[in-house]
Amino acid sequence: MTGIDAKARTPWGRILLVWLTISALMLVINWHNIAMSRFLDPDDTLRLVQVRDLVGGQGWFDLHQYRINPGDAPVMHWSRLVDVPIALVILLVRPLLGQPLAEHVAVVVVPLLTLLALMAVVGRMAYRLFDREIAGFACLSLGFSPLLLAQFQPLRVDHHAWQIVSVMFALAALMHRDPRKGGVLAGCGIAFGLSVSLEVLPFSALIGAVLLLRWLRDPAQRWWLPAYLATLAAGLAVLFAATRGFGDLGPKCDVVSPAYMLFFAVAALGALGAASRPKLPPVAVVGLLGLAGAVGLGLFAWQAPKCLAGPFGNLDPLVREYWYANVLEGRPFWMQPKALAIAPLLQGIVALFATLHLWRKSAGDRRSWWLDYLLLFGGSLLAGLFVWRSMAFVGAMSALPIAWLLGRLLVRFRATEKASAKIALGFAAIFALLPATPVVFARMVVPENTLDTNGQIRESTCDLDQSAYALNALPRATVFAPVDIGPSLLDRTPDSVVATGHHRGQAGMRDVIQAFIGPEAQAHAIVRRHNARYVVLCTDLGEPKLYAAKAPQGFMAQMLAGKVPGWLRDVPLKGVPSTFRVWQVVG
């Protein structure tokens, strides 16, 4: 990007210092959870189970979870790309520490190293745009973005952090001076992100739209878009072959599959064709690209018609009502607990106005850059309002404008001698950085699985992660349990479960839900059909309460009321709280 000059002094010392400081704080805040290996989300737990299976000898291309719904085990949609760093750390330290401690080290170290990667990208961007001091502020601001930092804290080993890194890498690539090289780098970043999760799809479209605007503003910039799309299409194909293989080429709606790759390939061909004719008027450029997109979408619909409804469009209605509709992070802003949602939104709005100011005051290439960033930021903020988990991307993108704002406030703070002005500037800096401080600590200290069905934080005395170990005193078996506690049972025991909260296993999820909301006789039949030997409940978690509230005459409501049927026999276990209940199926 013309006009952004390298500075004589590098920012890496400050970036490393901020990373070490924030990492140390997160280790202290999370120390109890770390010591107890208490994961903050069932997805993190199941991710470790998947990696454990991999290092234990399960095939690279075999993504079955054989202990979920035995006999009809689901194939997980999660990418091996996320498994690799966790597995590498385990394999590296296992000879010295043994398997359990090696896993413990991996789930602490990998999220922090991922945070370092993010800070390296964001800090480098801030350094090129501003200076070394602002680079440090940018990394610091990442540490005060609650929804962002929640994805990088120790024990958070699911895929969300890598998505954020991939998108920010792509945005950094947009600063490149060479359209072809920058487009290639951006395509690599988004190809990686999409291969990790289709949640990056809206950002791939936003970047494509911005690159089209660059083309329309200046035909000399036309190679940005074809380089981006061609690399994206090729990268998806390479990563698909490397992580999925060719054993199943059927249409899949929740991961990159041939239908998605075909769409991007057609779009890339259209962009390459249009860019090869430099004298095309803007209307013709838009028309050709629109035609290529329409053809690509038509081929996508032909290859995977069900996927037009989205990754969850074909979810079972019962599973959608009792599970998917209650996943808070997939809901819009207005359905979030206000105590947790207002602060991140305020932070995003502050950053948006700071970005707007940076665009208005800049000139030349820098002004064009900030316009692109403003459009990307606005699109991301809009996406976050409708899908709350996308606000983590907003947190990452906020780092640059908030860092600039802090730098300006610091300049004024140093320049003034009035105590009242210094106090006002100090409060302004706190407002820019800290509107979300209570949320940071709430999300770190309180596990997500203690949120009830309305998103309200509630206490649980079940101590699931430790109580589950008590099942190891019983013979190995299939356990019938609510879906949210399934991953912990898989992690802590050699047992199998009928379902976990993952849509690829929706057949088992439907059976679990039907059993718990239906009459006792129906529950008995379903439990027997799955050859489950035990029924296990954490009676004070949100999921059992949801079933009981929606079906007051159902099996779960009866169990919570102490009305246990004769085909279940209580199994007393030592050292577990009364809210952790186990019954053996005897009839």
Helices and strands as residue ranges (DSSP letters): H 12-29, H 31-35, H 42-55, H 80-97, H 99-129, H 132-142, H 146-149, H 160-173, H 179-196, G 198-200, H 201-217, G 219-221, H 224-243, H 258-275, H 282-303, G 305-309, H 317-322, G 324-326, G 328-330, G 333-335, H 338-361, H 364-386, G 388-390, H 391-415, H 419-433, H 437-445, G 448-450, H 464-467, G 468-473, E 478-480, G 483-485, H 486-492, E 496-497, G 503-505, H 506-517, H 520-529, E 534-538, H 542-550, H 555-560, E 568-570, E 580-585
